[in-house]
Amino acid sequence: MSKNYAFSGAKRDQAGKGVARSLRREHKIPAVIYGDNKEPVKISLPSKETNLEYNRGHMFTTLCDLDIEGEKHLVLARDVQLHPVNDQVQHVDFLRVSAKTKIAVKIPVHFINEEESPGIHAKAVLNVVRHDVELLCGATNIPDLIDVDLTGKETGDSVKISDAKLPEGTSPVITDRDFTIATLVAPKTAEQIAAEEAQEAEDTAEAAVPADGDAPADGDAPADGDAKAEGDAPADGDAKKEE
């Protein structure tokens, strides 16, 4: 299990788009803490540190020791909203957790014992169907990864959740079937690759040749009045509210 990371933040009394924009101008990010049968708490976090932690890729599987003006919270990030253009963090939802909290978390899959797989030795391709598996586990005991054993797997075999070594105290959220995590696929022959490349080149050539009548007539250009006026942009209130 990964070591907790830590944030320090401040409480905020107001919510809404205007407040959010004001916080972001100050290089802060609006966030909220909820759960554990307590009232939600609106907070703000430093933008730089929050984006760094998010880009490390572990916020959804690693607990956070959150200090809000001296008040300690043990939390787990459950939702992060990103800017649609630059992918900067815009808002974070944190869930309060304790040693008794059970939670469903997507855990990355790690394949082991590839050298013990006859299919891998025969140049089979490991086609990963699930890069992570959702497990039910204790919030204070979230595993870093799931080891999936490839020992004895032949070309054409499927690798199932039953082949995984699940950490103690965890179980798959999907319980009604032994679902597939990956398959071992036979490598393509040189003839297959050449045929696929030829077909792709043919499709590209056909798409580049316009059919008769596809070229627009001179009179088809939109009139000046058809262009979208500046006033047609959505008003600020039409955007999705922050909370």
N, C-alpha and C positions, 0 to 999 in steps of 0.2 A: 504494500500500500504506500502511495506517495505521501511525502510529508506535506502538512498543511501549508498553504501560503497565507499571507496576511495583508489586510487593507486597513487603512484609517480613513474615516469619512466624517461627514457632518449631517445632522438632521436638517430637514427643510419642511416648512409649514405648508407651502403651496405646491400645486401641481398645474399641469397644463402646458400647452405649446410655448407660450410666451416665457414661462419660467424655465422650461427646458432649453430654449434658445439662449436665454440669458446665462444659464449655467455653462453651456458649451462655449460661449464667448470668453468665459473665465477659465477655460480648459478643465471643466468639471463635467461629470456625467450623472444624470439622474438615475436613481435606482430605488428599489423597494425591497423590504424584508417582510415575508409573510409566513403563515403556518404556525403549527404548535398551539392552535386554538387561542392565539393572541392577535391583537389588533395589528394591522400592517403598519410599518414604519417607513415613511418617505425619507430618503437619504440622498446625498451626493458623494461622488467618489472622484479622485484625481484621474483625469483622462489618460495621461501618459502611462501610469502604472496599470490601469485597467486594460488598456489595449495591449500592453506587453504580456500580461498574464493570459489574455484571450488568445493571442497569437502563439503562445507556447502550446496551445491545444489541449489543456488539461482542466479547464475550469469546470466542465460538467462531470468530472470524475474525481476531483480533489477538493477536500473541504477547505473553507476559508475561515480564518480567525479574524472576524470583523470587529474593529474598535470604532464605535460611534460616540465620540465625545466622552470617552472613558467607560462607556457601557459595552460589555463584551457580548458578541453573538457568534455562535458556531453555525455556519450556513453552507449551503451548496448552491451554486448557480444552476438555475433550471431553464432560463430563457435569456438570450442576448439578442437585442435588436441592433442591426447594422445599417449604416448609411448605404443607400442603394448604389452610389457611385464609387465612393472611396473605401468602403468596407470598414470604416471606423465605428467603434462601439458607440451606440446612441443611448442605450438603456439596458439595465440588467435587473432581472428578477432573482432574488435569493430566497431559498427555503430554509427556515430554521430547522435544525436537526439535533438529535441527541443519540445516546447509545441505544435507545429503544426504537429509534426510527427505522422502519423498513422502507426501502426505496428501489424503484426500477431504474437501472443505469445501463447505458450502452457501453460495453467493455470491448476494447480492441482485441482482435484474434492474432495469435502468434503461432506459427506452424513450427513444429519441432520434429527431429529425427527424419529429415528428408533423405539422409544418406541410407536409411533403412527401408526406403521405398523402392521396390523393383520398377515401378512405373517411372519414377524420377530418373533412375539409372538408365531407363530406356528412352530418355529424352521426352517423356510426356510433359505436357504443359499443365501447371497447377492453375486452374481457372477458379478464382475466388468469387463465390456467390455472396458471401456475407463478410465484410471486413470488420464488423463488430457484431456482438450478440448482446441482446438486452437481458440482464440478469436481475433477479430480486435478491437484494443483499442488505446488510446493516449499513446505515449511513456512515458510521464511523469505521467501517471495515470494507471499503470499496477496493476491489482488486485493481492492479495496474493493467493486467492483461489476462487472456485465457490461452493456455497452451493446448494446441490441437495436435495429436500424435498421428504422423503419417507412416508409422511402422507397418510394413507389409502391404501397403496400398499399391495396387496394380493399375496399369493403364485402363481407363474406363470405369474405375471405381469412384464412388461418391464418398466424400468425407463428411460424416454426420456429427451432430452435437454429442452423440454418445462416444465419439472419439476424443472429445475434449476432456481435459483434466480440470474440472471446475473447482475453484477455490472453496475451502471449507466454509459452510454457512451460506452458500449461494445456490440458486436454482434458476433455470431458464424461465422467462416469463411465458414462453410458448411451451405448453406441457402436453398437448394432444398428439404430438407426432415427433419422430426422430428426424428433425429437419436437416437439410443439407447446408453445409458451410462452404464446401468447395468440391470440385470434380477434377480428376486427372484425365486430360484430353490428349489423344494421340497427336503427335506433331504433324504439321502439314507437309506434304511432299513438295518437291520442286515443281512438279506438274500442276499441283493445286494452286501454288502461289502464282505461277505464271498465268494460269487461267483467270485467277481473280484480278491480277493486274491488267490483263488484256480487257476484261469486262469493264473494269473501272475506267480505262482509257476510252473505251467505246461509249460509255455512258456520258463521259465528260464532253466528248466530241459532239454527240447528239444534242446535249443541252446547250452547246454554244451556237448551234445553227437555228435562227429564228424561223418559225413556220410562216408561210405566206399570210399576209394580212396582219401580222403581229406588230409591225411598225406603226406607231401612232400617226394619224393624219395631222396636217398642219393645224386644222381647226380644233384638235383635241386638247390643246393646252388649256389649262383652267383660266377662266377670266379672273381679272384682278380681284374682283369681289369674292371669289371662291377661297382666297387665302384666309387662313385663320386670323382673325383680328387679335390684337394684343390683349384685349379685354376678355378673350375666351379662356385664358389661363384660369385654372381652378382657384377659388379664393382660399385663403389660409384655413378657413374653418372646414373646408372639404377634406383636408388631409386627415389621416388617422390620428386620433388623439393619443397622447403619450401614455396615458393610463386608463 
